[in-house]
């Protein structure tokens, strides 16, 4: 019986090997950058939550006040829009708004064009409080600017 010749396995071309290892390395770097970004986000959220608590607010209350302050400069903010911005159900935001109104930080009014819609605006007290809390959060965020910049460059 004739001896079978074994085919010699071809070695991958050097360029293909380099491409695969570079792809593997860049994939790992992507995961590292994503993990670092998520970690930094959690640190900021934890800092912001603690800062809101120090001011006598829950995290959700501060987020609502900040959304009203930040997104209602061009047009009035309605409860439904606030719910979308907070990624929360409408009825949950209605209760949240009611609690914030009791704290005299928000004011509610009915839309003159549609009685079903409720407009929310910051009171003077609400303006002062959100500005005070946001100022500290922005200082913290600005102090993290270098780290955020490095993370951004890692994604290029």
Secondary structure, 3 states (H helix, E strand, C coil): CCCCCCCCCCCCCHHHHHHHHHHHHHHHHHHHHHHHHHHHHHHHHHHHHHHHHHCCCCHHHHHHHHHHHHHCCCCCEEHHHHHHHCCCCHHHHHHHHHHHHHCCCEEEEECCCCCCCEEEEECHHHHHHHHHHHHHHHHHHHHCHHHHHHHHHHCC
